[in-house]
């Protein structure tokens, strides 16, 4: 069973959820050091439900990201998100704990990413006695913890501390050799702090004194620190999150999905199929085209998508509408069905979703493999000719990583789906891909910012891909979503898609 991550406002947790938080913390956080007479050395550190409520439940700015396996809570990060007037958004991690049996599986890193992973914030940080957490802060925010920068921004940190219940802003200790805050907390120090690579933080922020924790923050004003190796790991991680990003698009509310009926009208006017013929919908999303075909009387439809979430939503819609459509969670690059289909749909940028062009070519090959002789495929891809004509950001990410890291993020995928706003995308001259940053923060799933890279096509290029696989081009045009009957010029701002009708 896979891990499930969600983010909620802390004050929305039920008592049962609070008990799970309490159990996780009390069994896994650690033990007292014995440097405070109230708590004997070796006694487990615990937090009851009542204390959780007193500390965090009254503040609507405090959130919690949680990792579950089934009903079992494996990790939690509690954090304060505050938009400070005349400063900007800031994030302070208040607590992080992961089940000791599941450490080393990147659960903690993903939970911290939910708090610190938003690139348009002003400040990110925490008070901690764990050097690994500071290293993660620096990695996620692409910046180094610096006492000088913390000193320059101390007024911002003090405004955050007003909402942090366990530290005292009057007992911040900052000097060239020390940056700590009194929290009246006396845990055994993490063994990892003795690691040679991590001792740098004790050197930088001072050896931790009893009752104190390191005060560690990074700021948007700092110069970003990166290497080619780190950048490539970052892009690989983003690609691994592709399925998550696409599954979180709120498709029913987006304007470009409203023309489904007109699009099916166009398809049926250009292909010759019977109601009982087999139809495959590659990358079906939440099933809108499949369901519309079923509404028209077609009885042999299978929708395929790599997102379990999308497939679940499509099945729910089919049940609600009493439509007989099969939906399958699978990778269309690899799927090999026993039957051949008379029509395959592959719409809205399924081809182009992958950074590696070989993966996109495999989708074309898969269409051929699963299509009957004399069968049709209807395909749409994003228009690179329009993209290049309006682009305001073109650069080599390899030579200038800052061009990507400084790109402003948006919630486009979650809200409008309009990924053609020039200020929000970058054409990478290294690989010809189009990069953008997408944020998700309002759907109760994990808070996240992803880098999404897509392959967009010139009309001649996508035509050539299908001709090489032995297809005949029946129709090829630049179109606007929902208005495929109106052919457009390549650089008409409405022409965000290229539509092909091909025959095997």
C-alpha positions as CSV (number, residue, x, y, z in Angstrom):
1,X,0.0,0.0,0.0
2,X,1.3,3.4,-1.0
3,X,1.8,6.4,1.4
4,X,-0.9,9.0,1.4
5,X,0.0,12.6,2.2
6,X,-2.5,15.3,3.2
7,X,-2.4,18.9,4.6
8,X,-5.1,20.3,6.9
9,X,-5.6,23.3,9.2
10,X,-4.6,22.0,12.6
11,X,-7.9,23.3,14.2
12,X,-9.8,21.1,11.8
13,X,-8.5,17.8,13.3
14,X,-10.9,15.5,15.0
15,X,-10.1,14.1,18.4
16,X,-9.3,10.7,16.9
17,X,-6.8,12.4,14.6
18,X,-5.3,14.3,17.5
19,X,-4.9,11.0,19.4
20,X,-3.0,9.6,16.4
21,X,-0.8,12.7,16.5
22,X,-0.2,12.3,20.2
23,X,0.6,8.6,19.9
24,X,3.0,9.1,17.0
25,X,4.8,11.9,18.9
26,X,5.0,10.2,22.2
27,X,6.3,6.9,20.9
28,X,8.8,8.3,18.4
29,X,10.0,11.8,19.2
30,X,12.8,10.9,21.7
31,X,13.8,11.1,25.3
32,X,14.8,13.8,27.8
33,X,18.4,14.5,28.4
34,X,18.1,14.8,32.2
35,X,19.4,18.4,32.2
36,X,16.1,19.6,33.6
37,X,15.0,18.3,37.1
38,X,11.4,18.1,36.0
39,X,12.1,15.2,33.5
40,X,14.4,12.3,34.4
41,X,17.1,11.3,31.9
42,X,15.7,8.7,29.5
43,X,12.1,9.5,30.1
44,X,10.1,9.5,26.8
45,X,9.0,12.9,25.6
46,X,5.2,13.0,25.2
47,X,2.4,15.3,24.2
48,X,-1.2,14.6,25.1
49,X,-4.3,15.6,23.1
50,X,-5.0,18.4,25.5
51,X,-1.6,20.0,25.1
52,X,-1.9,19.8,21.3
53,X,-5.1,21.7,21.5
54,X,-3.8,24.3,23.9
55,X,-0.6,24.9,21.8
56,X,-2.0,24.9,18.3
57,X,-5.8,24.6,17.9
58,X,-6.7,28.3,18.5
59,X,-4.5,29.6,15.6
60,X,-6.0,29.3,12.1
61,X,-2.5,30.0,10.6
62,X,-1.1,26.7,11.9
63,X,-1.3,23.7,9.5
64,X,-0.3,20.0,9.7
65,X,0.9,17.8,6.9
66,X,0.5,14.1,7.6
67,X,1.7,10.9,6.0
68,X,-0.5,7.8,6.3
69,X,-0.2,4.2,5.3
70,X,-3.8,3.0,5.4
71,X,-5.1,4.4,8.6
72,X,-1.7,4.4,10.3
73,X,-0.1,7.8,10.8
74,X,3.6,7.6,9.9
75,X,4.7,11.2,10.0
76,X,3.6,14.7,10.7
77,X,4.9,18.2,10.3
78,X,3.1,21.1,12.1
79,X,3.9,24.5,10.7
80,X,2.9,28.1,10.8
81,X,2.2,29.9,7.5
82,X,1.8,33.6,8.0
83,X,1.5,36.5,5.5
84,X,3.2,39.4,7.2
85,X,2.2,42.8,6.0
86,X,4.8,44.7,4.0
87,X,7.1,41.6,4.2
88,X,5.4,38.6,2.6
89,X,4.6,35.0,3.3
90,X,6.7,33.1,5.9
91,X,6.8,29.6,7.2
92,X,8.0,28.2,10.5
93,X,8.1,24.5,11.2
94,X,6.9,23.9,14.7
95,X,7.2,20.1,14.9
96,X,8.4,17.2,12.8
97,X,8.2,13.5,13.8
98,X,8.4,10.3,11.8
99,X,7.7,6.8,13.0
100,X,11.1,5.3,13.8
101,X,10.3,2.2,11.7
102,X,9.8,4.3,8.6
103,X,12.8,6.7,8.7
104,X,15.1,6.8,5.8
105,X,12.1,6.7,3.3
106,X,12.0,10.4,2.6
107,X,8.7,10.9,4.5
108,X,10.2,13.7,6.7
109,X,11.7,15.4,3.6
110,X,8.3,15.4,1.8
111,X,6.6,16.7,4.9
112,X,9.1,19.5,5.3
113,X,8.8,20.3,1.5
114,X,5.1,21.0,2.2
115,X,6.1,23.7,4.6
116,X,9.2,25.2,2.9
117,X,8.8,24.3,-0.8
118,X,7.0,27.4,-1.9
119,X,9.5,29.6,-3.8
120,X,7.5,32.8,-3.6
121,X,7.8,33.0,0.2
122,X,9.9,35.6,2.0
123,X,11.3,33.4,4.8
124,X,11.5,29.8,5.8
125,X,12.8,28.3,9.1
126,X,12.4,26.8,12.5
127,X,13.9,26.3,15.9
128,X,15.5,22.8,16.2
129,X,18.2,20.7,17.8
130,X,18.5,18.5,14.8
131,X,21.2,19.3,12.2
132,X,19.6,17.1,9.5
133,X,16.6,19.3,9.6
134,X,18.7,22.4,9.0
135,X,20.4,20.7,6.1
136,X,16.9,19.9,4.6
137,X,15.9,23.6,5.1
138,X,19.0,24.7,3.0
139,X,18.3,22.0,0.4
140,X,14.6,22.8,-0.1
141,X,15.1,26.6,-0.2
142,X,18.3,26.6,-2.2
143,X,19.9,29.0,0.3
144,X,22.4,28.8,3.3
145,X,21.5,29.6,6.9
146,X,23.4,32.7,7.8
147,X,23.6,34.5,11.1
148,X,24.1,37.8,9.4
149,X,20.9,37.3,7.3
150,X,19.0,36.2,10.4
151,X,20.1,39.3,12.2
152,X,19.0,41.5,9.4
153,X,15.6,39.9,9.4
154,X,15.1,39.5,13.1
155,X,12.1,41.8,13.2
156,X,10.3,39.4,10.8
157,X,11.3,36.4,12.9
158,X,10.0,38.2,16.1
159,X,6.6,38.8,14.4
160,X,6.5,35.1,13.6
161,X,7.4,34.2,17.2
162,X,4.3,36.0,18.4
163,X,2.4,33.0,17.1
164,X,4.9,30.3,18.1
165,X,3.7,29.0,21.5
166,X,7.0,27.5,22.8
167,X,9.7,30.1,22.3
168,X,10.4,33.4,23.9
169,X,11.3,36.3,21.6
170,X,13.0,38.1,24.5
171,X,15.5,35.2,24.8
172,X,16.9,35.1,21.3
173,X,20.7,34.8,21.6
174,X,22.5,36.1,18.4
175,X,26.1,36.8,18.1
176,X,28.7,36.1,15.3
177,X,29.2,32.7,16.8
178,X,25.8,31.8,18.1
179,X,22.1,31.8,16.9
180,X,19.7,30.2,19.3
181,X,16.4,30.7,21.0
182,X,15.2,29.6,24.4
183,X,12.4,27.0,24.2
184,X,12.7,25.4,27.7
185,X,13.1,22.1,26.0
186,X,15.7,19.5,27.0
187,X,15.8,16.5,24.7
188,X,18.6,14.2,24.1
189,X,20.5,15.6,21.2
190,X,20.3,13.7,17.9
191,X,23.2,11.3,17.3
192,X,23.3,12.6,13.7
193,X,24.6,16.0,15.1
194,X,28.0,14.3,15.6
195,X,28.3,13.4,11.9
196,X,31.3,15.2,10.5
197,X,29.2,16.7,7.6
198,X,26.7,18.0,10.1
199,X,29.0,19.5,12.7
200,X,29.2,22.6,10.5
201,X,25.9,23.7,12.0
202,X,27.2,23.6,15.6
203,X,30.2,25.5,14.3
204,X,28.0,28.0,12.6
205,X,25.2,28.4,15.1
206,X,27.0,27.4,18.4
207,X,26.9,24.3,20.5
208,X,23.4,23.9,21.8
209,X,23.0,25.1,25.4
210,X,20.4,23.4,27.8
211,X,16.9,24.8,27.1
212,X,17.9,26.3,23.8
213,X,17.5,25.3,20.2
214,X,19.2,26.5,17.0
215,X,17.3,29.3,15.3
216,X,17.7,28.6,11.6
217,X,16.1,30.6,8.7
218,X,16.7,31.3,5.1
219,X,15.3,34.3,3.1
220,X,14.2,35.1,-0.4
221,X,16.7,38.0,-0.5
222,X,19.6,35.6,-0.2
223,X,21.6,34.4,-3.2
224,X,20.6,30.9,-4.2
225,X,23.1,28.1,-3.9
226,X,23.1,25.3,-6.5
227,X,25.1,22.9,-8.5
228,X,24.4,20.9,-11.7
229,X,24.1,17.7,-9.7
230,X,21.6,19.2,-7.3
231,X,19.7,20.8,-10.1
232,X,19.4,17.5,-12.0
233,X,18.2,15.7,-8.8
234,X,15.6,18.5,-8.4
235,X,14.3,18.1,-12.0
236,X,14.3,14.3,-11.6
237,X,12.3,14.6,-8.4
238,X,9.9,17.0,-10.1
239,X,9.4,14.5,-13.0
240,X,8.7,11.7,-10.5
241,X,5.9,13.9,-9.1
242,X,4.3,14.4,-12.5
243,X,1.4,12.0,-11.8
244,X,0.6,13.7,-8.6
245,X,0.5,17.2,-10.3
246,X,-1.8,16.1,-13.1
247,X,-4.1,14.2,-10.7
248,X,-4.6,17.4,-8.7
249,X,-6.0,19.5,-11.6
250,X,-9.6,20.5,-10.8
251,X,-10.7,19.8,-14.4
252,X,-14.5,20.3,-14.0
253,X,-14.1,23.9,-13.0
254,X,-11.7,24.9,-15.8
255,X,-13.1,26.7,-18.8
256,X,-11.1,24.7,-21.4
257,X,-13.0,21.6,-20.4
258,X,-16.5,23.1,-21.1
259,X,-16.5,22.3,-24.9
260,X,-16.5,18.5,-24.6
261,X,-19.8,18.1,-26.5
262,X,-18.5,20.2,-29.4
263,X,-15.3,18.3,-29.5
264,X,-17.2,15.0,-29.7
265,X,-19.3,16.4,-32.4
266,X,-16.2,17.2,-34.4
267,X,-14.7,13.7,-33.8
268,X,-17.9,11.9,-35.0
269,X,-18.0,14.1,-38.1
270,X,-14.4,13.1,-39.1
271,X,-14.3,9.4,-38.2
272,X,-16.5,6.5,-39.3
273,X,-17.4,4.3,-36.3
274,X,-20.4,2.4,-35.0
275,X,-21.9,2.6,-31.6
276,X,-20.6,-1.0,-30.7
277,X,-17.1,-0.4,-31.9
278,X,-14.3,-0.4,-29.4
279,X,-13.0,3.0,-28.3
280,X,-10.0,3.7,-26.2
281,X,-9.4,7.1,-24.4
282,X,-5.6,7.4,-23.8
283,X,-4.9,9.8,-20.9
284,X,-8.6,10.1,-20.2
285,X,-8.2,12.3,-17.1
286,X,-11.5,12.3,-15.3
287,X,-13.3,10.7,-18.3
288,X,-15.2,13.6,-19.9
289,X,-14.8,12.5,-23.5
290,X,-15.5,8.8,-22.7
291,X,-18.6,9.8,-20.7
292,X,-19.8,12.0,-23.5
293,X,-19.4,9.2,-26.0
294,X,-21.4,6.9,-23.7
295,X,-24.1,9.6,-23.5
296,X,-24.3,9.4,-27.4
297,X,-24.9,5.7,-27.2
298,X,-21.5,4.2,-27.6
299,X,-21.2,1.0,-25.6
300,X,-17.6,-0.3,-25.8
301,X,-15.4,2.4,-24.2
302,X,-12.3,2.1,-22.1
303,X,-10.7,5.1,-20.5
304,X,-7.0,4.8,-19.4
305,X,-5.1,7.2,-17.2
306,X,-1.9,6.8,-15.1
307,X,-3.5,8.7,-12.2
308,X,-5.4,6.5,-9.7
309,X,-7.1,9.6,-8.5
310,X,-8.4,10.5,-11.9
311,X,-9.6,7.0,-12.6
312,X,-11.4,7.0,-9.3
313,X,-13.1,10.3,-10.1
314,X,-14.0,9.0,-13.6
315,X,-15.6,5.8,-12.2
316,X,-17.6,7.9,-9.7
317,X,-18.9,10.1,-12.5
318,X,-19.8,7.0,-14.6
319,X,-21.7,5.6,-11.7
320,X,-23.5,8.9,-11.0
321,X,-24.5,9.3,-14.7
322,X,-25.3,5.6,-15.0
323,X,-22.9,5.3,-18.0
324,X,-21.4,2.0,-19.0
325,X,-17.7,2.9,-19.4
326,X,-14.6,1.0,-18.1
327,X,-11.8,3.0,-16.6
328,X,-8.4,1.5,-16.0
329,X,-5.3,2.9,-14.2
330,X,-2.3,2.1,-16.5
331,X,0.6,3.7,-18.4
332,X,-0.4,4.3,-22.0
333,X,3.2,4.1,-23.1
334,X,3.2,0.4,-22.2
335,X,-0.4,-0.8,-22.4
336,X,-1.0,-3.7,-24.7
337,X,-4.7,-4.8,-24.8
338,X,-5.8,-8.1,-26.2
339,X,-8.4,-6.4,-28.4
340,X,-7.9,-3.8,-31.2
341,X,-9.9,-0.6,-31.2
342,X,-11.6,1.2,-34.0
343,X,-11.0,4.7,-32.4
344,X,-8.3,5.9,-30.0
345,X,-8.5,9.3,-28.4
346,X,-5.3,10.9,-27.1
347,X,-6.3,14.4,-26.2
348,X,-4.9,17.4,-24.4
349,X,-1.2,16.9,-24.2
350,X,-0.9,13.3,-23.2
351,X,1.8,13.3,-25.9
352,X,4.2,15.9,-24.6
353,X,3.7,15.2,-20.9
354,X,7.1,13.6,-20.6
355,X,10.5,15.3,-20.6
356,X,12.1,12.5,-22.6
357,X,10.9,12.6,-26.3
358,X,11.4,8.8,-26.4
359,X,8.6,8.4,-23.9
360,X,6.2,10.6,-26.0
361,X,7.1,8.5,-29.1
362,X,6.2,5.4,-27.2
363,X,2.7,6.7,-26.8
364,X,2.4,7.0,-30.6
365,X,3.7,3.4,-31.0
366,X,1.2,2.3,-28.4
367,X,-1.6,3.9,-30.3
368,X,-0.6,2.0,-33.4
369,X,-0.3,-1.3,-31.5
370,X,-3.8,-1.0,-30.0
371,X,-5.6,0.4,-33.1
372,X,-7.4,-1.8,-35.6
373,X,-6.4,-1.7,-39.3
374,X,-8.3,1.2,-40.9
375,X,-8.9,2.5,-37.3
376,X,-8.7,6.2,-36.4
377,X,-6.9,8.2,-33.8
378,X,-7.7,11.7,-32.7
379,X,-4.8,13.5,-31.0
380,X,-4.1,16.9,-29.7
381,X,-0.8,18.4,-28.5
382,X,0.3,21.9,-27.3
383,X,1.3,24.4,-29.9
384,X,5.1,25.2,-29.8
385,X,4.8,27.7,-32.6
386,X,2.4,29.8,-30.5
387,X,4.6,29.2,-27.4
388,X,7.7,30.5,-29.1
389,X,5.9,33.5,-30.6
390,X,4.8,34.8,-27.2
391,X,7.6,33.6,-24.9
392,X,9.3,36.2,-22.7
393,X,11.7,33.8,-20.9
394,X,14.2,31.8,-23.0
395,X,17.4,30.6,-21.4
396,X,19.8,27.7,-20.9
397,X,19.0,26.1,-17.5
398,X,22.3,24.3,-17.7
399,X,24.3,27.5,-18.0
400,X,21.9,29.7,-15.9
401,X,19.9,27.6,-13.3
402,X,18.7,30.9,-11.8
403,X,16.5,31.4,-14.8
404,X,14.4,28.5,-13.7
405,X,14.7,28.9,-9.9
406,X,13.7,32.5,-10.2
407,X,10.6,31.8,-12.4
408,X,7.5,32.9,-10.6
409,X,5.1,30.1,-9.5
410,X,1.4,30.0,-10.0
411,X,-1.6,27.9,-9.3
412,X,-2.5,27.6,-12.9
413,X,-3.0,23.8,-13.1
414,X,-5.2,23.9,-10.0
415,X,-7.4,26.8,-11.2
416,X,-7.5,27.8,-14.9
417,X,-5.3,25.3,-16.8
418,X,-4.1,28.2,-18.9
419,X,-0.4,27.3,-19.3
420,X,0.4,29.9,-22.0
421,X,0.9,33.0,-19.8
422,X,4.4,34.2,-21.0
423,X,5.6,35.4,-17.6
424,X,5.0,32.0,-16.1
425,X,6.9,29.7,-18.4
426,X,10.5,29.3,-19.6
427,X,11.7,27.7,-22.8
428,X,14.8,25.9,-22.0
429,X,17.2,26.2,-24.9
430,X,19.1,23.1,-23.7
431,X,16.3,20.7,-24.5
432,X,13.5,22.7,-26.1
433,X,11.1,21.9,-23.2
434,X,8.8,24.4,-21.6
435,X,9.2,24.7,-17.8
436,X,6.9,26.2,-15.2
437,X,6.2,26.1,-11.5
438,X,2.8,24.9,-10.2
439,X,1.5,25.3,-6.7
440,X,-1.2,23.2,-4.9
441,X,-2.4,24.4,-1.5
442,X,-6.2,24.3,-1.2
443,X,-7.4,20.7,-1.9
444,X,-6.5,19.0,1.5
445,X,-3.7,17.0,-0.2
446,X,-0.1,17.7,0.6
447,X,1.0,21.3,0.1
448,X,3.3,21.3,-2.9
449,X,5.1,23.3,-5.5
450,X,6.2,21.3,-8.6
451,X,8.4,22.1,-11.6
452,X,6.5,20.8,-14.6
453,X,8.3,20.4,-17.9
454,X,6.3,19.6,-21.1
455,X,7.2,19.0,-24.7
456,X,5.3,21.2,-27.1
457,X,5.2,20.6,-30.9
458,X,5.3,22.4,-34.2
459,X,2.6,21.0,-36.6
460,X,5.1,19.5,-39.0
461,X,6.9,17.7,-36.1
462,X,3.8,16.0,-34.7
463,X,2.7,15.0,-38.2
464,X,6.0,13.5,-38.9
465,X,5.8,11.3,-35.7
466,X,2.6,9.7,-36.9
467,X,3.7,9.4,-40.6
468,X,6.8,7.5,-39.5
469,X,4.6,5.0,-37.6
470,X,2.7,4.4,-40.8
471,X,-0.4,6.6,-40.2
472,X,-2.2,8.7,-42.8
473,X,-3.0,12.3,-41.9
474,X,-6.7,12.9,-42.4
475,X,-6.9,16.3,-40.8
476,X,-4.4,18.6,-39.1
477,X,-5.1,22.1,-37.8
478,X,-4.4,24.6,-35.1
479,X,-7.4,24.9,-32.7
480,X,-8.9,26.4,-29.6
481,X,-10.3,24.1,-26.9
482,X,-14.0,23.4,-27.5
483,X,-13.9,25.0,-31.0
484,X,-12.1,22.5,-33.1
485,X,-14.4,23.2,-36.1
486,X,-12.7,26.6,-36.5
487,X,-9.1,26.2,-38.0
488,X,-6.7,29.0,-36.8
489,X,-3.3,30.4,-37.7
490,X,-0.3,29.0,-36.0
491,X,0.4,32.0,-33.8
492,X,-3.3,33.1,-33.2
493,X,-3.3,33.3,-29.4
494,X,-6.4,31.1,-29.3
495,X,-4.5,28.3,-31.1
496,X,-3.1,26.6,-28.0
497,X,-3.6,23.1,-29.4
498,X,-2.7,21.3,-32.6
499,X,-5.3,18.7,-33.5
500,X,-4.7,15.6,-35.7
501,X,-7.1,13.1,-37.1
502,X,-5.1,10.1,-38.4
503,X,-5.9,6.7,-39.9
504,X,-3.9,3.5,-39.7
